[in-house]
């Protein structure tokens, strides 16, 4: 398409439905759903940012029936009514479109597609370029050399060649293609059993729908028979699929020029909808970016440093800066293998430099010597008084450690700033944050390195591309910090959490990752063989029950065996209507039938084999001989850490196979494994938060809390509590933490619902403080939209006022559980900080090597085992003063399993 600004036609109705189904179910404090509004607004902003059009119009479907209903009474008859949660978002979307200064069209009696088709066709004689923004495949029939489609969700552009590549037929054949395959959503009949592949084959062979009809007798098989049986309706299907290009429009009144946004109205709308980042960015300004989102138009002045003089100038600037942004470019995401390719810095918004150190490609310019540059910059990077900000600085710290540099002065991290502000947000990466808070579309990594088989290493990226990309990373990081920190510092509890827990944890996690853990690879390979043998035995047993062999790794074949052949009851269906073979379904079926239990066992072993016994030996670092996991600080909404490569959180501890895998985690010669686990931490937090007298008393006296609960609930002395009663009390204690209902408890204990309800009633009669705490958390979440941990971490619960009962009840359970989960997360982080500080200060022969749930795992020299055990216990139990004592179970052994408390 020639480089001139196109007329942009936005399929607003397509945007509406796509945003509704793609976005999380956001709800403001008034109980109004806002997810679709946010999604549509975000897509419009992106479109305006990317193309900066002079002319743009957003077209929506009108209410009521259209001419297609007159042609075919069953048109769209299968569509369910528009959900109420979507219907109420339409008018606010219209209001935002208008406030953004974008023209809008709604024409009675026709669909948005027909209006778009007419406007696009009108542009062709003028040779004007048109861009249609939609996710609707029907609009592919409009594509020409001058009319292209843009999909804002996938960021793909379809020109005439793109249509052929996607559908297998040219744009002019799309109507025939749609007539053949039909459309379930619109209830366009089509030909039964004719899918895209068959339609493409016929159209390529016979040229058009008319050609197919003419040669219908030559087409064999069942599909040929279906075609001949439905020839009469093909003409109707084609008419229904054809987009009108002659809708009567009063062209004298059509003006598609973008107008200046109405900033006051946008502020009013964003305030009511609680789009806080957009609202804050508009602030008290009377102007802003053209899309009405985030005014952040800062002129960029980026430099690529290739000589000593320029480097010295920048080092002098950094020395004088109160704060500077810093980033590394490397060869690998794995920090243990990553080699440094370059460094970037920014000391003021819009100004940044990239210092390339190891770009290697034909014609690459001479670069400064890496060792010499690092020697010069090391004092600045290691100076704790020289404050730095970065995006995921743990990565940069670990990379620099490969070169003997200890990064100090870590003051801010934009990923963590975003996470502490709202841990429920789905993305905290720099590209997403830049678009969200700055309205800035960054240069993507894929844009400079390529994708898939065409991807090159960053060291091979020419400096003409690498320089702006890397410098922008530092610049945007600084600008994000300048936007995020004022919001964070406005809430003292959040800024304290950030300063006292999250930022100090960065170097601790880096050290744990670099410490790694030793793996007995021979043991794992032996276990892998044993798992394979046991899986084969299970397969043979399963084949006997099924009456035939089948692929136990195929949900489709399992579905056919269980529900078609064996006719087991269908307990749940997939979104596509097929019987579900999900784990929960199989667990329920396994109570009455042997085959589902075998399938579950096989699945569990297959996962352990592929994820751990086969994979772990391959993950041993060649240089260190140890496995180095990656910990993620900004993923779990509760504040808990997660890990990957390998995921240490998912190794089962209650199964024999899981325990055997833990046996392969071993210490170095002369060391032992020490595991320290907080005992019943969430129940203790429940006692603290609820201040229930009976629960506080049980913990204060060091009683077996499950036995004490059973005694309270069943009205007997603790010594008289049976094992079954204790098991019931334990299920109640832990179930209530997760907001379990009487129905869920009945299912877990395999008792009737009324008995379970009676247990819950007895529990709350004996522990009224717990009931009051739960009610208080629900009310708090409803009133302010979030609940808090003991340490002030905010956990947002956006669906607490959802009109959908299931979503609202889930949000209520989250509101109850989140303060306990989140406080437990804060406590284990504080414990890591305290123990790490002791190790560093004392020089003890102790390495922290893993964090899993509420457990810390260490490698301890044998001669210091007793003293280390005492100090670790002291520091972990002393991190906070709750209303009940913190208890830590510690055990040691020659492997992780043996050391499990």
C-alpha positions in Angstrom: 0.0 0.0 0.0 1.5 3.4 -0.9 2.7 5.4 2.0 -0.1 7.9 2.5 -2.4 8.2 5.4 -5.4 5.8 4.8 -9.1 6.2 5.7 -9.5 3.9 8.6 -12.9 2.1 8.9 -13.3 0.4 12.3 -15.7 -2.5 12.7 -16.9 -1.4 16.1 -19.2 -4.4 16.6 -16.3 -6.8 15.9 -14.2 -4.9 18.4 -17.0 -5.1 21.0 -17.4 -8.9 21.0 -13.7 -9.6 20.7 -12.9 -7.3 23.6 -15.7 -8.8 25.7 -14.5 -12.4 25.2 -10.7 -11.6 25.3 -10.5 -9.2 28.3 -10.6 -10.3 31.9 -13.9 -9.5 33.6 -13.1 -6.1 34.9 -15.6 -4.4 37.2 -15.5 -1.0 38.8 -16.4 -0.1 42.4 -20.0 0.7 41.2 -20.4 -3.0 40.2 -20.4 -2.1 36.5 -18.5 -4.4 34.0 -15.8 -2.5 32.2 -13.7 -5.2 30.4 -15.1 -4.7 26.9 -14.9 -0.9 27.3 -11.3 -1.1 28.2 -10.5 -3.5 25.4 -12.2 -1.5 22.7 -10.7 1.7 23.9 -7.2 0.1 24.0 -7.6 -1.2 20.4 -8.7 2.3 19.2 -5.7 3.9 21.0 -3.4 1.4 19.4 -4.8 2.1 15.9 -4.5 5.8 16.3 -1.0 5.5 17.7 0.2 3.2 14.9 -1.4 5.1 11.9 -2.1 8.6 13.1 -4.9 8.9 10.5 -6.5 12.1 9.5 -9.8 10.3 8.7 -11.3 7.5 10.7 -14.8 6.3 11.4 -16.1 3.7 13.9 -19.1 1.7 12.6 -21.4 -0.2 14.9 -24.4 -2.5 14.1 -27.8 -0.9 14.7 -30.4 -2.5 17.0 -33.0 -4.7 15.5 -33.4 -6.8 12.4 -31.7 -6.2 9.0 -32.6 -6.9 5.4 -31.0 -10.4 5.8 -33.7 -11.4 8.3 -36.2 -10.5 5.5 -34.3 -12.8 3.1 -34.0 -15.7 5.7 -36.0 -15.7 8.9 -33.5 -18.0 10.6 -30.6 -15.6 10.0 -28.6 -15.5 13.3 -31.4 -17.5 15.0 -28.9 -19.7 16.9 -27.2 -16.7 18.5 -27.9 -16.4 22.2 -29.1 -13.0 23.3 -26.4 -10.4 24.0 -25.2 -10.9 27.6 -26.4 -8.2 30.0 -22.8 -7.6 31.0 -22.0 -6.7 27.4 -25.1 -4.7 26.6 -24.5 -2.2 29.4 -21.0 -1.5 28.1 -22.2 -0.3 24.6 -23.2 3.3 25.5 -20.0 4.0 27.5 -18.0 2.8 24.5 -20.0 5.1 22.2 -19.3 8.0 24.7 -15.5 7.3 24.7 -15.4 7.1 20.8 -17.1 10.5 20.6 -14.9 12.0 23.3 -11.8 10.7 21.5 -12.9 12.8 18.5 -13.6 9.9 16.3 -16.6 10.0 13.9 -19.2 7.2 14.5 -21.8 5.6 12.2 -24.8 3.5 13.0 -27.3 2.8 10.1 -30.7 1.2 10.7 -31.6 -1.9 8.7 -28.1 -2.9 7.7 -25.1 -4.3 9.5 -21.8 -2.6 10.2 -20.2 -4.8 7.5 -22.5 -3.3 4.8 -21.7 0.2 5.8 -18.0 -0.6 5.7 -18.4 -2.3 2.3 -20.1 0.8 0.9 -17.6 3.2 2.3 -14.7 1.1 1.1 -16.2 0.7 -2.4 -16.8 4.5 -2.6 -13.1 5.0 -2.0 -11.9 2.9 -4.9 -12.7 5.3 -7.8 -10.8 8.0 -5.9 -7.8 5.6 -5.5 -7.9 6.4 -1.8 -6.3 3.9 0.5 -8.6 2.2 3.0 -7.7 0.2 6.1 -10.5 -1.9 7.6 -9.8 -2.8 11.2 -11.7 -6.0 12.1 -11.5 -9.6 13.2 -14.4 -10.6 11.0 -13.4 -13.0 8.2 -16.4 -12.0 6.1 -14.7 -8.6 5.3 -11.9 -10.3 3.5 -14.2 -10.2 0.4 -13.6 -6.4 0.3 -9.8 -6.6 0.0 -8.3 -5.0 -3.1 -5.0 -3.3 -4.0 -6.4 -0.2 -2.2 -8.4 -1.9 0.6 -6.6 -3.8 3.3 -7.6 -5.4 6.6 -5.8 -4.9 9.9 -6.3 -7.2 12.9 -5.3 -5.2 16.0 -5.2 -8.2 18.2 -2.8 -10.2 16.1 -1.2 -7.1 14.5 -1.5 -8.7 11.0 -2.2 -6.9 7.8 -4.1 -8.6 5.0 -3.6 -7.4 1.4 -4.7 -9.5 -1.7 -1.8 -11.9 -1.2 -2.5 -12.1 2.5 -6.1 -13.2 1.8 -4.9 -16.0 -0.4 -2.3 -17.0 2.1 -4.9 -17.1 4.9 -7.9 -18.6 3.1 -6.4 -20.4 0.1 -8.6 -18.4 -2.3 -8.5 -14.7 -3.6 -10.7 -12.0 -2.1 -13.2 -12.2 -5.0 -13.9 -15.9 -4.2 -14.5 -15.3 -0.4 -18.3 -15.0 -0.8 -18.4 -18.4 -2.6 -16.1 -19.8 0.0 -18.4 -18.6 2.8 -21.5 -19.9 1.0 -20.0 -23.4 0.9 -18.7 -23.6 4.5 -21.6 -21.7 6.0 -21.5 -19.8 9.3 -22.8 -21.2 12.5 -22.7 -17.9 14.3 -24.9 -16.2 11.7 -26.8 -19.5 10.9 -25.9 -19.3 7.2 -26.6 -22.9 6.0 -23.7 -23.8 3.8 -23.2 -27.5 2.7 -23.0 -30.1 5.5 -19.5 -31.6 6.1 -17.9 -29.1 3.8 -15.1 -27.3 5.6 -12.5 -24.8 4.5 -10.2 -27.5 2.9 -13.0 -28.9 0.8 -14.3 -25.5 -0.2 -10.8 -24.3 -1.3 -10.2 -27.5 -3.2 -13.5 -27.2 -5.1 -13.0 -23.4 -5.8 -9.5 -24.0 -7.1 -10.7 -26.8 -9.3 -14.0 -25.4 -10.7 -13.2 -21.6 -10.4 -16.4 -20.4 -8.7 -19.5 -21.4 -6.9 -21.4 -21.4 -10.2 -18.7 -23.7 -11.6 -19.1 -26.1 -8.6 -22.9 -26.1 -9.1 -22.4 -26.8 -12.8 -20.1 -29.8 -12.0 -21.9 -31.1 -8.9 -22.6 -34.4 -10.6 -18.8 -35.0 -11.0 -18.1 -34.7 -7.2 -18.2 -38.1 -5.5 -18.5 -39.3 -2.0 -20.7 -38.2 0.9 -19.7 -34.5 0.5 -20.7 -34.7 -3.2 -24.1 -36.1 -2.1 -24.5 -33.3 0.5 -23.7 -30.7 -2.2 -26.3 -32.0 -4.6 -28.9 -32.2 -1.7 -28.3 -28.6 -0.9 -27.9 -26.9 -4.3 -31.2 -25.0 -3.8 -29.9 -23.2 -0.7 -26.5 -22.2 -2.0 -27.8 -19.2 -3.8 -29.4 -18.0 -0.5 -26.1 -18.7 1.4 -24.2 -16.6 -1.1 -26.6 -13.7 -0.8 -26.5 -13.8 3.0 -22.7 -13.9 2.9 -22.4 -11.0 0.4 -21.6 -7.6 1.9 -23.6 -4.8 0.4 -21.7 -2.0 -1.2 -24.6 0.3 -2.0 -26.1 1.3 1.3 -27.8 4.6 1.0 -25.8 7.1 2.9 -26.2 10.9 3.0 -22.7 11.6 1.8 -23.1 15.3 2.2 -23.3 14.8 6.0 -20.4 12.3 6.1 -17.3 13.9 7.6 -14.6 11.4 8.8 -12.0 13.9 9.9 -10.7 13.3 13.4 -11.6 16.1 15.8 -9.6 17.2 18.9 -10.4 15.0 21.9 -12.7 16.3 24.5 -10.3 16.0 27.4 -12.7 17.0 30.2 -15.2 14.4 29.0 -12.5 11.7 28.7 -11.4 12.5 32.3 -15.0 12.2 33.5 -15.5 8.9 31.7 -12.2 7.4 32.8 -12.8 8.5 36.4 -16.2 6.8 36.5 -14.9 3.7 34.8 -11.9 3.7 37.1 -9.3 3.5 34.3 -6.8 4.9 36.7 -3.6 4.8 34.6 -5.3 6.6 31.7 -7.0 9.1 34.1 -3.8 9.8 36.0 -1.9 10.4 32.7 -4.5 13.0 31.6 -4.2 14.6 35.1 -5.0 18.3 35.1 -3.8 18.7 31.5 -5.9 20.5 28.9 -4.1 18.7 26.1 -2.4 15.4 25.5 -1.7 12.7 23.0 -4.1 12.6 20.2 -5.8 9.4 21.2 -6.8 10.8 24.6 -4.7 8.2 26.4 -1.3 9.0 27.9 0.4 12.2 26.8 4.1 11.1 26.6 5.5 12.8 23.6 9.2 13.1 24.5 11.7 13.7 21.7 14.2 10.9 21.7 17.9 11.6 21.6 19.8 8.3 21.4 23.5 7.7 21.0 25.5 4.7 20.1 28.9 4.9 21.9 31.8 3.7 19.9 34.8 5.7 21.3 36.5 6.3 24.6 35.7 10.0 24.7 31.9 9.4 24.3 32.1 6.7 26.9 33.9 8.9 29.4 31.4 11.7 28.8 28.6 9.3 29.7 30.3 7.9 32.7 30.8 11.4 34.0 27.0 12.0 33.5 26.2 8.8 35.3 28.5 9.7 38.2 26.6 13.0 38.7 23.1 11.6 38.3 21.0 11.1 41.3 19.4 8.1 39.5 19.9 6.5 36.1 18.3 3.7 34.2 20.4 0.7 33.2 19.9 -2.3 31.0 21.9 -5.1 29.5 21.7 -6.8 26.1 22.9 -10.4 26.0 23.0 -13.6 23.9 20.7 -15.7 26.1 17.7 -15.5 28.5 19.5 -18.0 30.7 21.7 -15.8 32.9 24.1 -18.6 33.6 24.9 -18.9 29.9 24.3 -15.3 28.8 27.2 -13.3 27.4 27.1 -9.5 27.5 26.6 -7.9 24.1 26.1 -4.3 25.3 24.9 -1.9 28.0 22.4 1.0 27.8 21.9 4.0 30.1 19.5 6.9 30.5 19.9 9.8 33.0 16.9 11.9 31.8 13.7 11.3 29.8 14.3 11.1 26.1 18.1 10.8 26.4 19.9 7.5 26.3 23.1 5.8 25.1 23.9 2.3 24.0 27.5 0.9 24.4 27.9 -2.1 22.1 30.5 -4.5 23.2 30.2 -7.7 21.2 28.2 -7.2 18.0 29.7 -9.6 15.4 28.4 -9.5 11.8 29.9 -8.8 8.4 30.8 -5.1 8.3 30.3 -4.5 12.0 32.1 -1.3 13.2 35.0 -1.4 15.7 33.6 -1.5 19.2 35.1 -0.7 22.6 36.8 -3.6 24.3 34.3 -5.3 26.7 36.8 -6.0 29.5 38.1 -2.4 29.4 34.6 -0.9 29.4 33.5 -3.1 32.3 36.6 -2.2 34.3 35.8 1.5 33.8 32.1 1.2 34.7 32.5 -1.4 37.5 32.9 1.3 40.3 29.7 3.0 39.3 27.7 -0.3 39.0 29.0 -1.5 42.4 28.5 1.8 44.2 25.5 1.4 46.6 25.1 5.2 46.8 24.8 5.4 43.0 21.0 4.7 42.6 19.8 2.6 39.6 16.4 1.8 38.1 15.8 -1.0 35.7 13.2 -3.4 34.4 13.7 -6.8 35.9 17.1 -5.9 37.4 17.6 -9.4 38.8 18.4 -10.6 35.3 21.0 -7.8 34.8 22.5 -8.4 38.2 23.0 -12.1 37.4 24.5 -11.4 34.0 27.0 -8.9 35.5 27.9 -11.5 38.1 29.3 -13.6 35.3 31.9 -10.8 34.8 32.8 -10.4 38.4 30.6 -7.3 39.0 28.2 -7.1 42.0 25.4 -4.7 41.1 24.6 -2.5 44.0 22.4 0.6 44.4 19.3 -1.1 43.1 16.8 1.5 44.1 13.8 0.9 41.8 12.6 -1.7 39.4 9.7 -0.8 37.1 8.5 -4.4 36.8 8.1 -4.5 40.6 6.6 -1.0 40.8 3.9 -2.1 38.5 3.5 -5.4 40.4 3.2 -3.8 43.8 0.7 -1.2 42.4 -1.6 -4.0 41.0 -0.4 -7.6 41.3 -3.6 -8.8 39.5 -2.6 -7.0 36.2 -1.8 -9.6 33.6 1.4 -8.0 32.2 4.3 -6.2 33.8 6.8 -6.4 30.9 8.2 -3.2 29.6 6.4 -3.2 26.2 3.0 -3.6 27.9 3.8 -1.0 30.6 5.0 1.5 28.0 1.8 1.2 26.0 -0.4 1.2 29.1 1.2 4.1 31.0 3.0 6.1 28.4 0.9 5.4 25.3 4.2 4.5 23.6 4.7 1.6 21.2 8.2 0.3 21.8 10.5 -1.3 19.3 9.9 -5.1 19.9 12.7 -7.6 20.3 11.3 -9.6 17.3 11.5 -6.5 15.1 15.3 -6.4 15.4 16.1 -10.2 15.7 13.4 -11.7 13.6 11.2 -14.7 14.5 11.3 -18.5 14.4 13.9 -20.0 12.1 14.8 -16.5 10.8 15.7 -15.3 14.3 19.3 -14.1 14.8 21.2 -13.6 18.0 21.3 -10.1 19.4 25.0 -10.0 18.8 24.3 -10.3 15.1 21.8 -7.4 15.0 23.4 -4.4 13.1 24.1 -1.4 15.3 21.8 0.8 13.2 18.9 -1.3 14.7 20.4 -2.5 18.0 21.3 1.0 19.1 17.9 2.6 19.0 16.3 -0.6 20.4 18.7 -0.9 23.4 18.8 2.9 24.1 15.0 3.0 24.1 14.9 0.2 26.7 16.8 2.4 29.2 14.9 5.6 28.3 11.5 4.0 28.6 12.4 2.4 31.9 13.3 5.8 33.3 10.1 7.3 32.0 8.0 4.5 33.4 9.6 4.9 36.8 8.8 8.7 36.7 5.2 7.7 36.0 4.8 4.8 38.4 6.8 5.9 41.5 4.6 8.9 42.3 1.5 6.6 42.4 3.3 4.1 44.5 4.7 6.6 46.9 1.2 8.1 47.4 0.4 5.0 49.4 2.8 4.6 52.3 2.0 0.9 52.9 2.8 0.0 49.3 6.0 2.0 49.1 7.1 0.4 52.4 6.3 -3.0 51.0 8.3 -2.1 47.9 11.3 -0.7 49.8 11.4 -3.2 52.6 10.5 -6.5 50.9 10.5 -6.5 47.1 13.6 -4.4 46.2 15.9 -6.0 48.8 14.7 -9.5 47.6 16.1 -8.9 44.1 19.8 -9.6 45.0 18.7 -12.5 47.3 16.9 -14.2 44.4 19.8 -13.6 42.1 22.1 -15.4 44.6 19.8 -18.3 45.0 19.5 -18.8 41.3 23.3 -18.6 40.9 23.8 -21.0 43.8 21.7 -23.6 42.0 21.2 -27.2 43.3 23.2 -30.4 42.6 21.2 -33.2 40.9 22.0 -36.9 41.0 21.5 -37.5 37.2 22.2 -41.3 37.4 19.4 -41.7 39.9 17.0 -39.7 37.8 17.8 -41.7 34.7 17.1 -44.9 36.6 13.8 -43.5 37.8 12.9 -42.5 34.3 13.3 -46.1 33.2 11.3 -47.4 36.1 8.5 -44.9 35.3 8.5 -46.0 31.7 8.1 -49.6 32.7 5.3 -48.8 35.2 3.5 -46.7 32.5 3.7 -49.7 30.2 2.1 -51.9 32.9 -0.7 -49.4 33.4 -1.3 -49.2 29.6 -1.7 -53.0 29.4 -4.1 -53.0 32.3 -6.0 -50.0 30.8 -6.3 -51.9 27.5 -8.0 -54.8 29.3 -10.6 -52.5 30.8 -11.2 -50.7 27.5 -11.3 -53.9 25.5 -8.8 -52.5 23.0 -5.5 -50.5 22.8 -5.7 -46.7 22.7 -3.4 -43.7 23.1 -3.6 -42.8 26.8 -2.1 -39.4 26.0 -4.9 -38.5 23.7 -8.0 -36.7 25.3 -10.0 -37.5 22.1 -9.3 -41.3 22.3 -9.9 -41.3 26.0 -13.2 -39.5 25.4 -14.2 -42.1 22.8 -13.3 -45.0 25.1 -14.9 -43.7 28.3 -18.1 -42.1 26.9 -18.8 -43.7 23.5 -17.6 -47.3 24.1 -18.0 -47.8 27.8 -20.8 -45.3 28.1 -19.6 -43.8 31.4 -21.7 -40.9 32.7 -20.8 -37.5 31.1 -20.2 -35.2 34.1 -19.0 -32.1 32.3 -18.6 -30.9 28.7 -15.9 -28.8 27.0 -16.8 -25.4 25.5 -17.2 -27.2 22.2 -19.8 -29.6 23.7 -17.6 -32.7 23.9 -17.4 -34.8 27.1 -14.6 -33.5 29.3 -11.7 -35.7 30.3 -10.2 -33.0 32.7 -8.5 -34.2 35.9 -11.5 -33.3 38.1 -13.9 -35.3 36.0 -11.6 -38.3 35.9 -11.1 -38.1 39.7 -14.9 -38.2 40.2 -15.4 -41.1 37.8 -12.5 -43.0 39.4 -14.6 -43.3 42.6 -16.8 -45.8 40.7 -14.8 -47.1 37.7 -11.2 -48.5 37.4 -10.2 -47.1 34.0 -10.3 -43.4 34.9 -8.0 -44.1 37.9 -5.5 -45.8 35.6 -5.6 -42.9 33.2 -4.9 -40.5 36.1 -2.0 -42.6 37.3 -0.6 -42.7 33.7 -1.0 -38.9 33.3 0.8 -38.2 36.6 3.7 -40.5 35.7 4.0 -39.2 32.2 4.2 -35.6 33.5 6.8 -36.5 36.1 8.9 -38.3 33.5 8.8 -35.6 30.9 9.1 -32.7 33.2 11.6 -34.0 35.8 13.3 -37.4 35.4 13.9 -36.9 31.6 14.4 -33.1 31.7 16.4 -32.3 34.9 19.6 -34.1 33.7 19.5 -32.0 30.5 19.2 -28.8 32.6 22.5 -29.3 34.5 24.8 -26.4 33.6 28.0 -27.6 32.0 30.1 -25.0 33.8 28.7 -25.4 37.3 27.4 -29.0 37.3 24.2 -27.7 38.9 20.6 -26.9 38.0 19.7 -23.2 38.2 16.0 -22.4 38.3 14.6 -19.0 37.6 12.4 -17.3 40.3 9.6 -14.9 39.2 8.8 -12.1 41.5 6.0 -10.5 39.5 3.7 -13.3 38.4 1.4 -14.7 41.2 -1.3 -12.2 42.2 -0.9 -13.2 45.9 2.7 -12.1 46.1 4.1 -15.6 46.1 7.1 -16.5 44.1 7.0 -18.9 41.2 9.8 -20.7 39.4 10.5 -22.1 36.0 13.2 -24.1 34.1 12.7 -26.2 36.2 9.4 -25.5 38.1 10.3 -26.6 41.6 6.8 -25.8 43.0 5.1 -28.7 41.1 7.2 -31.6 42.3 4.6 -33.6 44.3 5.5 -34.3 47.9 2.6 -36.7 48.8 3.2 -39.4 46.1 6.0 -42.0 46.2 7.2 -41.0 42.8 7.4 -37.3 43.7 9.4 -38.1 46.9 11.8 -40.2 44.8 12.4 -37.3 42.5 13.3 -35.2 45.6 15.8 -37.8 46.5 17.8 -36.8 43.5 18.4 -33.2 44.9 21.6 -33.7 46.8 24.3 -31.6 48.5 28.0 -31.2 47.6 30.6 -33.4 49.3 30.9 -32.4 53.0 27.5 -30.7 53.1 23.9 -31.7 54.1 20.5 -30.5 52.8 18.5 -28.5 55.4 14.8 -27.8 54.8 12.9 -25.3 57.0 9.2 -25.1 56.6 6.7 -22.8 58.2 4.2 -24.9 60.1 0.5 -24.4 59.4 1.3 -20.8 58.4 -2.0 -19.9 56.8 -4.0 -21.2 59.7 -1.8 -19.1 62.0 -2.4 -16.1 59.8 -6.1 -16.9 60.0 -5.9 -16.8 63.8 -4.1 -13.5 63.7 -6.4 -11.8 61.3 -9.6 -13.2 62.8 -8.5 -12.7 66.4 -10.8 -15.6 67.3 -10.2 -16.5 71.0 -10.4 -20.3 70.6 -8.1 -20.4 67.6 -5.6 -18.0 69.3 -5.7 -20.2 72.5 -5.0 -23.4 70.5 -1.9 -22.0 68.9 -0.7 -20.2 72.0 -0.8 -23.4 73.9 1.0 -25.3 71.1 -2.0 -27.7 70.7 -2.6 -29.9 67.6 -4.9 -27.4 66.0 -6.8 -29.9 64.0 -7.4 -32.1 67.1 -8.4 -28.9 69.0 -10.8 -28.0 66.2 -12.3 -31.5 66.2 -12.8 -31.3 70.0 -14.6 -27.9 69.6 -16.8 -29.0 66.7 -17.7 -32.4 68.0 -18.0 -31.4 71.6 -15.5 -33.8 73.2 -12.2 -33.8 74.9 -9.1 -33.6 72.7 -7.9 -37.0 73.8 -11.3 -38.6 72.7 -11.0 -37.2 69.1 -11.0 -40.1 66.6 -8.8 -40.1 63.4 -11.9 -39.5 61.3 -13.0 -36.5 63.4 -9.5 -35.0 63.1 -9.5 -35.6 59.4 -12.8 -33.8 59.1 -11.6 -30.9 61.2 -8.4 -30.6 59.1 -10.6 -30.5 55.9 -12.7 -27.8 57.5 -9.7 -25.8 58.7 -8.0 -25.8 55.3 -11.2 -25.7 53.3 -12.4 -22.5 54.9 -9.1 -20.8 54.1 -9.9 -21.3 50.5 -13.5 -20.3 50.9 -14.8 -23.9 50.5 -18.6 -24.2 50.6 -20.5 -27.0 52.3 -20.9 -28.6 48.9 -17.2 -28.7 48.4 -16.6 -30.0 51.8 -19.2 -32.8 51.3 -17.4 -33.7 48.1 -14.0 -33.9 49.7 -15.2 -35.9 52.8 -17.5 -38.0 50.7 -20.5 -37.2 53.0 -23.9 -35.8 52.2 -24.4 -32.0 51.9 -26.5 -31.6 55.0 -23.9 -33.3 57.2 -21.2 -31.0 55.7 -23.5 -28.0 56.3 -23.9 -29.0 59.9 -20.1 -29.4 60.3 -19.6 -25.8 59.0 -22.3 -24.5 61.3 -20.7 -26.2 64.3 -17.3 -24.8 63.3 -18.6 -21.2 63.1 -20.5 -21.6 66.3 -17.2 -22.5 68.0 -15.1 -20.0 66.1 -17.3 -17.0 65.6 -14.3 -14.7 65.0 -13.5 -16.7 61.8 -17.0 -16.1 60.5 -16.8 -12.4 61.4 -13.4 -12.2 59.6 -14.8 -13.7 56.5 -17.8 -11.4 56.4 -15.4 -8.4 57.0 -13.2 -9.4 54.1 -16.2 -9.7 51.7 -17.5 -6.3 52.8 -14.0 -4.7 52.6 -13.6 -6.1 49.0 -17.0 -4.7 48.0 -16.4 -1.3 49.6 -12.8 -0.6 48.3 -12.2 -3.2 45.6 -9.3 -4.9 47.3 -8.2 -6.6 50.5 -4.8 -6.3 52.2 -2.1 -8.5 53.8 -0.7 -7.9 57.2 2.1 -6.0 55.5 -0.1 -3.8 53.4 0.1 -5.7 50.0 -3.1 -4.9 48.1 -4.9 -7.8 46.4 -7.6 -6.4 44.0 -10.8 -8.3 43.6 -12.5 -6.7 40.6 -15.4 -9.2 40.3 -16.7 -8.8 43.8 -19.7 -7.0 42.4 -20.1 -9.1 39.2 -23.7 -9.7 38.2 -22.7 -13.3 37.3 -23.2 -15.3 40.5 -20.4 -17.8 39.9 -17.8 -15.1 39.2 -19.0 -13.1 42.2 -18.8 -16.1 44.5 -15.3 -16.9 43.3 -14.3 -13.3 44.0 -15.7 -13.6 47.5 -13.6 -16.8 48.1 -10.6 -14.9 46.8 -11.2 -12.0 49.1 -11.2 -14.4 52.1 -8.1 -16.4 51.0 -5.9 -13.6 49.5 -5.0 -11.9 52.8 -3.7 -15.3 54.2 -1.9 -16.4 51.0 -0.5 -12.9 50.5 0.7 -12.6 54.2 2.3 -16.1 53.9 4.1 -14.8 50.7 5.3 -11.7 52.6 6.6 -13.8 55.5 8.6 -16.2 53.4 10.2 -13.3 51.6 11.0 -11.6 54.9 12.5 -14.9 56.1 14.7 -15.1 53.0 15.9 -11.6 53.6 16.7 -12.3 57.3 18.5 -15.5 56.6 20.4 -14.2 53.7 21.6 -11.2 55.8 22.8 -13.6 58.5 24.7 -15.8 55.9 26.3 -12.7 54.5 27.3 -11.1 57.8 28.5 -14.3 59.5 30.3 -15.9 56.5 28.6 -19.2 57.5 29.1 -22.1 55.2 25.5 -22.1 54.2 23.9 -21.6 50.8 20.2 -20.9 50.2 19.4 -23.0 47.2 15.6 -23.2 46.9 12.3 -21.6 47.9 9.2 -23.8 47.5 5.9 -22.7 48.9 6.5 -22.0 52.6 9.8 -23.8 52.7 13.4 -22.7 52.4 16.1 -25.2 51.4 19.8 -24.9 52.2 23.1 -26.6 51.6 24.9 -26.6 54.9 28.5 -27.6 55.8 28.3 -30.7 58.1 30.5 -29.0 60.8 28.1 -26.1 61.1 24.8 -28.0 60.9 23.7 -27.5 64.6 24.5 -23.8 64.7 23.0 -23.2 61.3 19.8 -25.0 62.3 19.5 -22.8 65.4 20.2 -19.6 63.5 17.8 -20.3 60.6 15.1 -21.2 63.1 15.7 -18.0 65.0 15.6 -15.8 62.0 12.6 -17.4 60.4 10.5 -17.4 63.6 11.5 -13.8 64.4 10.6 -12.0 61.1 7.2 -10.8 62.4 5.2 -10.6 65.6 1.8 -12.0 65.0 -0.9 -12.7 67.6 0.3 -16.4 67.5 3.8 -17.7 67.5 5.4 -18.6 64.1 6.7 -22.2 64.1 9.3 -23.6 61.8 9.9 -27.3 61.2 13.5 -28.1 60.3 15.0 -31.3 59.2 18.3 -32.3 57.6 19.5 -35.2 55.4 21.6 -36.4 52.6 18.9 -35.4 50.0 15.9 -33.1 49.8 13.4 -35.8 50.5 15.2 -37.0 53.6 15.4 -33.4 54.8 11.7 -32.8 54.4 10.3 -31.6 57.7 
